[in-house]
Amino acid sequence: MSQIQLISSAVCPFAQRSRIVLAEKRVDFELIEIDLHQKPKWFEKISPYSKVPVLLHGDAVIYESSVINEYLDEITSSHSLLPSSPLERAGARIWIDFDNTKITPIFYKVLLCQDEIVQKQLKKQMIEHLHFLEHEGFSNTDSGPFWFGRSLSLVDIALYPHFERFEVLTHYRGLELPTDCKKIRTWLSAMKELPSVRQTANDDAYHIAAYETYAYGTASGTTAKDMQMA
Ligand SMILES: N[C@@H](CCC(=O)N[C@@H](CS)C(=O)NCC(=O)O)C(=O)O
């Protein structure tokens, strides 16, 4: 296999998804960390959205964490992180999409919003999404803690990083992971024990500091702008 390089940043939850996949699939790769506040010129040239993660595989440039993760899953021969049946694979992609289009944008909106009345509505929406995930999504977990029971999948990996950062919402916005989201809580504890997650994880204090500019409305990066409009 040609040389694989992942352009990443330690703070980035989306890059963390791809780092977990690389670790799970035991891919030999080079990690290139960049400072998102001072993006190198070479990065701006190769990254169409000016965002990490970007995967370089030989001459190919692949971006968007969900796309990178499926690509990595397909080019590596070890156990797949997607189920074998097309129907179950479709189900996995639906929930990865749910994370990308519902949970992730609300996470940032709650944090970026400076108006307390709107914050309240956004927090309510987040709780609705969490209950939907708990009741409609985590339905296969009777045989194990992960999305598809015993085996880890790309759904778990897509969801995990923003749950690792949930304390940021508690700290800045008083939003807690609801106690009745029992399946999510059990799943989160199991995820935190995985070696691939431990290698890429940071603690609450790290994340709280990393999101300070979002919480005080001074973040000026591409992600903050995109999420305001999402
Ligand atoms: N949808 C993208 C999101 C990637 C993203 O937003 N990355 C952030 C870091 S967490 C970034 O590079 N932002 C650049 C900036 O804010 O200027 C993915 O899944 O890869």
The ligand as an ORCA input file, in Angstrom:
! r2SCAN-3c Opt
* xyz 0 1
  N     -17.253     17.803      7.956
  C     -15.831     17.829      8.207
  C     -15.566     18.758      9.374
  C     -14.079     18.988      9.593
  C     -13.822     20.201     10.484
  O     -14.721     21.017     10.756
  N     -12.561     20.339     10.945
  C     -12.190     21.492     11.718
  C     -11.392     21.176     12.960
  S     -12.320     20.272     14.107
  C     -11.286     22.403     10.895
  O     -10.324     21.980     10.292
  N     -11.604     23.704     10.911
  C     -10.834     24.702     10.269
  C     -11.166     26.063     10.794
  O     -12.011     26.176     11.707
  O     -10.591     27.037     10.284
  C     -15.340     16.407      8.469
  O     -16.146     15.558      8.900
  O     -14.156     16.111      8.185
*
